[in-house]
């Protein structure tokens, strides 16, 4: 068994695709409209779905907002240099909500960014 994908609902699919591809550098793997169901699915990630987990962006047509709730935490992304990644994300218009630095009670360097819908993504610096 392996994890295939994590699904998140997005209000504006084009805005979200720009964020994940242009700001975070992911690739659009596939995208499909389901007119009868009135939704679109877009799969994004850093590597081929046959070997890597990806994110499924679900856009339900006509929905203008979602409540994120308090159960979801974040999606973690490994980076070589969290400090540099934060600077690059900010230069591309991304929102850094916690600058890179050591985690409390640990030497692991982390940072947090937020996507256009308010989902948190943790950047974890490789050791």
VMD Tcl script that builds the backbone (N, CA, C; Angstrom):
set m [mol new atoms 381]
animate dup $m
set s [atomselect $m all]
$s set {name element resname resid chain x y z} {
  {N N UNK 1 A 0.826 -1.185 0.000}
  {CA C UNK 1 A 0.000 0.000 0.000}
  {C C UNK 1 A 0.866 1.242 0.000}
  {N N UNK 2 A 0.292 2.325 -0.523}
  {CA C UNK 2 A 0.965 3.616 -0.471}
  {C C UNK 2 A -0.069 4.724 -0.583}
  {N N UNK 3 A 0.266 5.898 -0.131}
  {CA C UNK 3 A -0.621 7.049 -0.246}
  {C C UNK 3 A -0.603 7.526 -1.686}
  {N N UNK 4 A -1.778 7.720 -2.270}
  {CA C UNK 4 A -1.881 8.189 -3.649}
  {C C UNK 4 A -1.979 9.710 -3.722}
  {N N UNK 5 A -2.938 10.278 -2.985}
  {CA C UNK 5 A -3.096 11.727 -3.029}
  {C C UNK 5 A -3.846 12.231 -1.803}
  {N N UNK 6 A -3.757 13.535 -1.593}
  {CA C UNK 6 A -4.542 14.246 -0.602}
  {C C UNK 6 A -5.434 15.203 -1.365}
  {N N UNK 7 A -6.730 15.216 -1.044}
  {CA C UNK 7 A -7.671 16.081 -1.764}
  {C C UNK 7 A -8.006 17.305 -0.916}
  {N N UNK 8 A -7.965 18.473 -1.558}
  {CA C UNK 8 A -8.447 19.697 -0.926}
  {C C UNK 8 A -9.380 20.411 -1.902}
  {N N UNK 9 A -10.416 21.040 -1.361}
  {CA C UNK 9 A -11.378 21.776 -2.179}
  {C C UNK 9 A -10.902 23.219 -2.330}
  {N N UNK 10 A -10.984 23.725 -3.549}
  {CA C UNK 10 A -10.541 25.092 -3.828}
  {C C UNK 10 A -11.660 25.885 -4.484}
  {N N UNK 11 A -11.698 27.182 -4.207}
  {CA C UNK 11 A -12.745 28.057 -4.735}
  {C C UNK 11 A -12.453 28.467 -6.174}
  {N N UNK 12 A -11.217 28.859 -6.444}
  {CA C UNK 12 A -10.820 29.346 -7.767}
  {C C UNK 12 A -9.693 28.440 -8.270}
  {N N UNK 13 A -10.033 27.505 -9.141}
  {CA C UNK 13 A -9.051 26.505 -9.580}
  {C C UNK 13 A -7.858 27.137 -10.286}
  {N N UNK 14 A -8.094 28.103 -11.155}
  {CA C UNK 14 A -6.973 28.719 -11.887}
  {C C UNK 14 A -6.015 29.422 -10.927}
  {N N UNK 15 A -6.555 30.126 -9.939}
  {CA C UNK 15 A -5.720 30.812 -8.942}
  {C C UNK 15 A -4.900 29.787 -8.153}
  {N N UNK 16 A -5.542 28.683 -7.766}
  {CA C UNK 16 A -4.836 27.647 -7.012}
  {C C UNK 16 A -3.771 26.971 -7.855}
  {N N UNK 17 A -4.085 26.691 -9.123}
  {CA C UNK 17 A -3.081 26.087 -10.007}
  {C C UNK 17 A -1.878 27.013 -10.172}
  {N N UNK 18 A -2.108 28.311 -10.315}
  {CA C UNK 18 A -0.986 29.259 -10.418}
  {C C UNK 18 A -0.129 29.204 -9.156}
  {N N UNK 19 A -0.763 29.183 -7.988}
  {CA C UNK 19 A -0.014 29.139 -6.739}
  {C C UNK 19 A 0.848 27.877 -6.663}
  {N N UNK 20 A 0.243 26.727 -6.853}
  {CA C UNK 20 A 0.972 25.466 -6.687}
  {C C UNK 20 A 2.027 25.245 -7.773}
  {N N UNK 21 A 1.791 25.718 -8.996}
  {CA C UNK 21 A 2.773 25.505 -10.062}
  {C C UNK 21 A 3.797 26.635 -10.131}
  {N N UNK 22 A 3.342 27.881 -10.084}
  {CA C UNK 22 A 4.272 29.004 -10.240}
  {C C UNK 22 A 4.982 29.388 -8.951}
  {N N UNK 23 A 4.304 29.304 -7.809}
  {CA C UNK 23 A 4.910 29.705 -6.532}
  {C C UNK 23 A 5.654 28.536 -5.891}
  {N N UNK 24 A 5.035 27.343 -5.878}
  {CA C UNK 24 A 5.676 26.186 -5.230}
  {C C UNK 24 A 6.404 25.268 -6.201}
  {N N UNK 25 A 6.266 25.489 -7.500}
  {CA C UNK 25 A 7.022 24.717 -8.477}
  {C C UNK 25 A 6.519 23.316 -8.759}
  {N N UNK 26 A 5.265 23.027 -8.411}
  {CA C UNK 26 A 4.704 21.704 -8.729}
  {C C UNK 26 A 4.315 21.661 -10.203}
  {N N UNK 27 A 4.031 20.474 -10.666}
  {CA C UNK 27 A 3.600 20.264 -12.052}
  {C C UNK 27 A 2.141 19.820 -12.051}
  {N N UNK 28 A 1.402 20.272 -13.059}
  {CA C UNK 28 A 0.040 19.788 -13.262}
  {C C UNK 28 A 0.147 18.437 -13.941}
  {N N UNK 29 A -0.298 17.383 -13.257}
  {CA C UNK 29 A -0.201 16.023 -13.790}
  {C C UNK 29 A -1.356 15.707 -14.730}
  {N N UNK 30 A -2.554 16.079 -14.287}
  {CA C UNK 30 A -3.742 15.858 -15.115}
  {C C UNK 30 A -4.881 16.691 -14.580}
  {N N UNK 31 A -5.836 16.922 -15.459}
  {CA C UNK 31 A -6.986 17.751 -15.116}
  {C C UNK 31 A -8.178 17.252 -15.922}
  {N N UNK 32 A -9.349 17.177 -15.262}
  {CA C UNK 32 A -10.533 16.710 -15.982}
  {C C UNK 32 A -11.777 17.389 -15.434}
  {N N UNK 33 A -12.617 17.854 -16.366}
  {CA C UNK 33 A -13.919 18.417 -16.017}
  {C C UNK 33 A -14.947 17.301 -15.996}
  {N N UNK 34 A -15.888 17.391 -15.067}
  {CA C UNK 34 A -17.002 16.454 -14.952}
  {C C UNK 34 A -18.293 17.270 -15.024}
  {N N UNK 35 A -18.713 17.650 -16.254}
  {CA C UNK 35 A -19.871 18.536 -16.420}
  {C C UNK 35 A -21.149 18.024 -15.754}
  {N N UNK 36 A -21.398 16.732 -15.810}
  {CA C UNK 36 A -22.620 16.210 -15.196}
  {C C UNK 36 A -22.590 16.348 -13.673}
  {N N UNK 37 A -21.413 16.250 -13.084}
  {CA C UNK 37 A -21.266 16.408 -11.644}
  {C C UNK 37 A -20.972 17.834 -11.223}
  {N N UNK 38 A -20.685 18.696 -12.213}
  {CA C UNK 38 A -20.364 20.108 -11.981}
  {C C UNK 38 A -19.145 20.282 -11.078}
  {N N UNK 39 A -18.065 19.577 -11.448}
  {CA C UNK 39 A -16.809 19.750 -10.732}
  {C C UNK 39 A -15.644 19.452 -11.665}
  {N N UNK 40 A -14.454 19.935 -11.252}
  {CA C UNK 40 A -13.203 19.695 -11.972}
  {C C UNK 40 A -12.181 19.162 -10.978}
  {N N UNK 41 A -11.397 18.181 -11.418}
  {CA C UNK 41 A -10.302 17.657 -10.611}
  {C C UNK 41 A -8.982 17.980 -11.308}
  {N N UNK 42 A -8.016 18.452 -10.532}
  {CA C UNK 42 A -6.672 18.705 -11.055}
  {C C UNK 42 A -5.687 18.070 -10.078}
  {N N UNK 43 A -4.760 17.284 -10.606}
  {CA C UNK 43 A -3.759 16.605 -9.788}
  {C C UNK 43 A -2.407 17.275 -10.016}
  {N N UNK 44 A -1.769 17.665 -8.918}
  {CA C UNK 44 A -0.494 18.377 -8.980}
  {C C UNK 44 A 0.516 17.704 -8.063}
  {N N UNK 45 A 1.800 17.877 -8.382}
  {CA C UNK 45 A 2.831 17.319 -7.521}
  {C C UNK 45 A 4.215 17.536 -8.096}
  {N N UNK 46 A 5.185 16.904 -7.438}
  {CA C UNK 46 A 6.585 17.053 -7.834}
  {C C UNK 46 A 7.112 15.875 -8.635}
  {N N UNK 47 A 6.355 14.807 -8.717}
  {CA C UNK 47 A 6.820 13.641 -9.453}
  {C C UNK 47 A 5.663 12.824 -9.959}
  {N N UNK 48 A 5.957 11.906 -10.838}
  {CA C UNK 48 A 4.945 11.072 -11.468}
  {C C UNK 48 A 4.071 10.363 -10.426}
  {N N UNK 49 A 2.776 10.332 -10.691}
  {CA C UNK 49 A 1.824 9.716 -9.768}
  {C C UNK 49 A 2.079 8.229 -9.545}
  {N N UNK 50 A 2.745 7.578 -10.470}
  {CA C UNK 50 A 2.990 6.142 -10.308}
  {C C UNK 50 A 3.937 5.860 -9.143}
  {N N UNK 51 A 4.709 6.871 -8.716}
  {CA C UNK 51 A 5.672 6.663 -7.640}
  {C C UNK 51 A 5.603 7.692 -6.529}
  {N N UNK 52 A 4.843 8.776 -6.716}
  {CA C UNK 52 A 4.809 9.862 -5.743}
  {C C UNK 52 A 3.377 10.196 -5.349}
  {N N UNK 53 A 3.200 10.602 -4.099}
  {CA C UNK 53 A 1.906 11.112 -3.665}
  {C C UNK 53 A 1.730 12.516 -4.257}
  {N N UNK 54 A 0.499 12.865 -4.591}
  {CA C UNK 54 A 0.204 14.161 -5.183}
  {C C UNK 54 A -0.961 14.808 -4.430}
  {N N UNK 55 A -1.301 16.017 -4.828}
  {CA C UNK 55 A -2.449 16.726 -4.261}
  {C C UNK 55 A -3.531 16.803 -5.325}
  {N N UNK 56 A -4.740 16.459 -4.939}
  {CA C UNK 56 A -5.908 16.589 -5.814}
  {C C UNK 56 A -6.632 17.875 -5.435}
  {N N UNK 57 A -6.679 18.821 -6.371}
  {CA C UNK 57 A -7.451 20.042 -6.170}
  {C C UNK 57 A -8.841 19.790 -6.745}
  {N N UNK 58 A -9.863 19.916 -5.923}
  {CA C UNK 58 A -11.243 19.711 -6.360}
  {C C UNK 58 A -11.953 21.047 -6.396}
  {N N UNK 59 A -12.455 21.394 -7.576}
  {CA C UNK 59 A -13.208 22.635 -7.735}
  {C C UNK 59 A -14.658 22.274 -8.033}
  {N N UNK 60 A -15.533 22.529 -7.067}
  {CA C UNK 60 A -16.967 22.322 -7.247}
  {C C UNK 60 A -17.538 23.603 -7.846}
  {N N UNK 61 A -18.081 23.496 -9.037}
  {CA C UNK 61 A -18.555 24.666 -9.764}
  {C C UNK 61 A -19.641 25.387 -8.966}
  {N N UNK 62 A -19.536 26.702 -8.937}
  {CA C UNK 62 A -20.550 27.522 -8.277}
  {C C UNK 62 A -20.368 27.697 -6.781}
  {N N UNK 63 A -19.354 27.068 -6.193}
  {CA C UNK 63 A -19.104 27.228 -4.760}
  {C C UNK 63 A -18.165 28.408 -4.568}
  {N N UNK 64 A -18.555 29.352 -3.706}
  {CA C UNK 64 A -17.755 30.560 -3.541}
  {C C UNK 64 A -16.929 30.591 -2.258}
  {N N UNK 65 A -17.145 29.630 -1.357}
  {CA C UNK 65 A -16.309 29.593 -0.152}
  {C C UNK 65 A -16.468 28.245 0.548}
  {N N UNK 66 A -15.472 27.940 1.375}
  {CA C UNK 66 A -15.475 26.734 2.207}
  {C C UNK 66 A -15.043 27.132 3.605}
  {N N UNK 67 A -15.471 26.363 4.590}
  {CA C UNK 67 A -14.951 26.510 5.940}
  {C C UNK 67 A -13.873 25.449 6.109}
  {N N UNK 68 A -12.677 25.866 6.462}
  {CA C UNK 68 A -11.577 24.920 6.573}
  {C C UNK 68 A -11.718 24.013 7.784}
  {N N UNK 69 A -12.426 24.445 8.780}
  {CA C UNK 69 A -12.571 23.623 9.980}
  {C C UNK 69 A -11.306 23.657 10.819}
  {N N UNK 70 A -11.307 22.900 11.901}
  {CA C UNK 70 A -10.133 22.924 12.772}
  {C C UNK 70 A -9.460 21.564 12.894}
  {N N UNK 71 A -9.830 20.621 12.044}
  {CA C UNK 71 A -9.200 19.302 12.097}
  {C C UNK 71 A -7.994 19.203 11.166}
  {N N UNK 72 A -8.036 19.889 10.029}
  {CA C UNK 72 A -6.930 19.840 9.078}
  {C C UNK 72 A -5.750 20.616 9.631}
  {N N UNK 73 A -4.551 20.060 9.496}
  {CA C UNK 73 A -3.350 20.739 9.966}
  {C C UNK 73 A -2.581 21.375 8.833}
  {N N UNK 74 A -1.869 20.562 8.063}
  {CA C UNK 74 A -1.057 21.081 6.974}
  {C C UNK 74 A -0.573 19.937 6.091}
  {N N UNK 75 A -0.029 20.321 4.949}
  {CA C UNK 75 A 0.666 19.401 4.054}
  {C C UNK 75 A 2.145 19.762 4.167}
  {N N UNK 76 A 3.006 18.771 4.343}
  {CA C UNK 76 A 4.438 19.026 4.501}
  {C C UNK 76 A 5.176 18.783 3.191}
  {N N UNK 77 A 6.135 19.676 2.914}
  {CA C UNK 77 A 6.960 19.595 1.712}
  {C C UNK 77 A 8.422 19.674 2.134}
  {N N UNK 78 A 9.243 18.744 1.685}
  {CA C UNK 78 A 10.674 18.772 1.982}
  {C C UNK 78 A 11.361 19.775 1.063}
  {N N UNK 79 A 12.258 20.572 1.639}
  {CA C UNK 79 A 13.033 21.548 0.863}
  {C C UNK 79 A 14.500 21.449 1.289}
  {N N UNK 80 A 15.395 21.817 0.387}
  {CA C UNK 80 A 16.816 21.804 0.724}
  {C C UNK 80 A 17.179 22.928 1.683}
  {N N UNK 81 A 16.586 24.112 1.483}
  {CA C UNK 81 A 16.908 25.295 2.274}
  {C C UNK 81 A 15.619 26.062 2.531}
  {N N UNK 82 A 15.088 25.974 3.737}
  {CA C UNK 82 A 13.814 26.620 4.066}
  {C C UNK 82 A 13.909 28.147 3.989}
  {N N UNK 83 A 15.048 28.717 4.348}
  {CA C UNK 83 A 15.221 30.167 4.304}
  {C C UNK 83 A 15.126 30.658 2.853}
  {N N UNK 84 A 15.850 29.988 1.975}
  {CA C UNK 84 A 15.839 30.343 0.553}
  {C C UNK 84 A 14.448 30.103 -0.054}
  {N N UNK 85 A 13.808 28.995 0.316}
  {CA C UNK 85 A 12.473 28.687 -0.208}
  {C C UNK 85 A 11.482 29.783 0.171}
  {N N UNK 86 A 11.552 30.284 1.400}
  {CA C UNK 86 A 10.657 31.369 1.827}
  {C C UNK 86 A 10.878 32.624 0.987}
  {N N UNK 87 A 12.125 32.969 0.755}
  {CA C UNK 87 A 12.419 34.151 -0.062}
  {C C UNK 87 A 11.889 33.981 -1.478}
  {N N UNK 88 A 12.076 32.803 -2.058}
  {CA C UNK 88 A 11.584 32.549 -3.417}
  {C C UNK 88 A 10.059 32.593 -3.463}
  {N N UNK 89 A 9.401 32.011 -2.479}
  {CA C UNK 89 A 7.935 32.008 -2.434}
  {C C UNK 89 A 7.409 33.430 -2.316}
  {N N UNK 90 A 8.021 34.241 -1.452}
  {CA C UNK 90 A 7.587 35.638 -1.312}
  {C C UNK 90 A 7.821 36.413 -2.606}
  {N N UNK 91 A 8.939 36.156 -3.286}
  {CA C UNK 91 A 9.230 36.883 -4.527}
  {C C UNK 91 A 8.253 36.525 -5.642}
  {N N UNK 92 A 7.610 35.369 -5.517}
  {CA C UNK 92 A 6.616 34.933 -6.509}
  {C C UNK 92 A 5.192 35.289 -6.085}
  {N N UNK 93 A 5.058 36.046 -5.009}
  {CA C UNK 93 A 3.743 36.484 -4.564}
  {C C UNK 93 A 3.078 35.582 -3.542}
  {N N UNK 94 A 3.806 34.588 -3.032}
  {CA C UNK 94 A 3.239 33.686 -2.030}
  {C C UNK 94 A 3.259 34.300 -0.644}
  {N N UNK 95 A 2.432 33.762 0.235}
  {CA C UNK 95 A 2.288 34.265 1.598}
  {C C UNK 95 A 3.000 33.334 2.581}
  {N N UNK 96 A 4.059 33.829 3.217}
  {CA C UNK 96 A 4.766 33.084 4.252}
  {C C UNK 96 A 4.148 33.494 5.582}
  {N N UNK 97 A 3.617 32.519 6.318}
  {CA C UNK 97 A 2.958 32.835 7.595}
  {C C UNK 97 A 3.860 32.561 8.802}
  {N N UNK 98 A 4.920 31.808 8.604}
  {CA C UNK 98 A 5.941 31.595 9.636}
  {C C UNK 98 A 7.266 31.486 8.924}
  {N N UNK 99 A 8.121 32.452 9.179}
  {CA C UNK 99 A 9.436 32.468 8.537}
  {C C UNK 99 A 10.236 31.235 8.946}
  {N N UNK 100 A 11.203 30.889 8.133}
  {CA C UNK 100 A 12.055 29.739 8.403}
  {C C UNK 100 A 12.829 29.925 9.696}
  {N N UNK 101 A 12.938 28.856 10.440}
  {CA C UNK 101 A 13.694 28.863 11.682}
  {C C UNK 101 A 13.518 27.542 12.391}
  {N N UNK 102 A 14.313 27.324 13.440}
  {CA C UNK 102 A 14.229 26.066 14.172}
  {C C UNK 102 A 12.848 25.878 14.811}
  {N N UNK 103 A 12.402 24.656 14.803}
  {CA C UNK 103 A 11.157 24.279 15.444}
  {C C UNK 103 A 11.360 24.324 16.960}
  {N N UNK 104 A 10.304 24.639 17.704}
  {CA C UNK 104 A 10.414 24.624 19.161}
  {C C UNK 104 A 10.829 23.245 19.628}
  {N N UNK 105 A 11.767 23.191 20.544}
  {CA C UNK 105 A 12.234 21.947 21.151}
  {C C UNK 105 A 12.947 21.021 20.166}
  {N N UNK 106 A 13.407 21.557 19.012}
  {CA C UNK 106 A 14.064 20.727 18.010}
  {C C UNK 106 A 14.998 21.595 17.172}
  {N N UNK 107 A 15.947 20.968 16.522}
  {CA C UNK 107 A 16.852 21.695 15.622}
  {C C UNK 107 A 16.324 21.705 14.191}
  {N N UNK 108 A 15.240 21.004 13.927}
  {CA C UNK 108 A 14.675 20.951 12.577}
  {C C UNK 108 A 14.198 22.330 12.160}
  {N N UNK 109 A 14.621 22.775 10.970}
  {CA C UNK 109 A 14.228 24.082 10.453}
  {C C UNK 109 A 12.952 23.915 9.642}
  {N N UNK 110 A 11.935 24.725 10.002}
  {CA C UNK 110 A 10.644 24.671 9.314}
  {C C UNK 110 A 10.173 26.077 8.977}
  {N N UNK 111 A 9.179 26.163 8.114}
  {CA C UNK 111 A 8.493 27.412 7.800}
  {C C UNK 111 A 7.078 27.033 7.377}
  {N N UNK 112 A 6.186 27.997 7.353}
  {CA C UNK 112 A 4.826 27.752 6.883}
  {C C UNK 112 A 4.434 28.782 5.842}
  {N N UNK 113 A 3.736 28.305 4.822}
  {CA C UNK 113 A 3.158 29.177 3.799}
  {C C UNK 113 A 1.673 28.838 3.717}
  {N N UNK 114 A 0.930 29.748 3.077}
  {CA C UNK 114 A -0.509 29.565 2.968}
  {C C UNK 114 A -0.918 29.688 1.514}
  {N N UNK 115 A -1.782 28.783 1.062}
  {CA C UNK 115 A -2.253 28.854 -0.319}
  {C C UNK 115 A -3.415 29.849 -0.411}
  {N N UNK 116 A -3.919 30.131 -1.622}
  {CA C UNK 116 A -4.971 31.140 -1.773}
  {C C UNK 116 A -6.270 30.833 -1.018}
  {N N UNK 117 A -6.514 29.574 -0.680}
  {CA C UNK 117 A -7.724 29.213 0.060}
  {C C UNK 117 A -7.495 29.121 1.566}
  {N N UNK 118 A -6.277 29.393 2.009}
  {CA C UNK 118 A -5.981 29.372 3.432}
  {C C UNK 118 A -5.407 28.071 3.954}
  {N N UNK 119 A -5.141 27.100 3.061}
  {CA C UNK 119 A -4.531 25.846 3.493}
  {C C UNK 119 A -3.066 26.088 3.841}
  {N N UNK 120 A -2.609 25.479 4.922}
  {CA C UNK 120 A -1.226 25.628 5.365}
  {C C UNK 120 A -0.351 24.547 4.752}
  {N N UNK 121 A 0.856 24.973 4.352}
  {CA C UNK 121 A 1.871 24.054 3.852}
  {C C UNK 121 A 3.131 24.289 4.672}
  {N N UNK 122 A 3.664 23.218 5.241}
  {CA C UNK 122 A 4.882 23.309 6.030}
  {C C UNK 122 A 6.068 22.969 5.152}
  {N N UNK 123 A 7.089 23.810 5.209}
  {CA C UNK 123 A 8.341 23.539 4.526}
  {C C UNK 123 A 9.293 22.963 5.579}
  {N N UNK 124 A 9.785 21.770 5.348}
  {CA C UNK 124 A 10.697 21.110 6.273}
  {C C UNK 124 A 12.049 20.994 5.603}
  {N N UNK 125 A 13.051 21.642 6.194}
  {CA C UNK 125 A 14.403 21.622 5.610}
  {C C UNK 125 A 15.018 20.252 5.800}
  {N N UNK 126 A 15.533 19.704 4.694}
  {CA C UNK 126 A 16.229 18.414 4.763}
  {C C UNK 126 A 17.477 18.579 5.608}
  {N N UNK 127 A 17.824 17.549 6.357}
  {CA C UNK 127 A 19.022 17.631 7.217}
  {C C UNK 127 A 20.263 17.308 6.449}
}
mol reanalyze $m
mol bondsrecalc $m
mol representation Tube
mol addrep $m
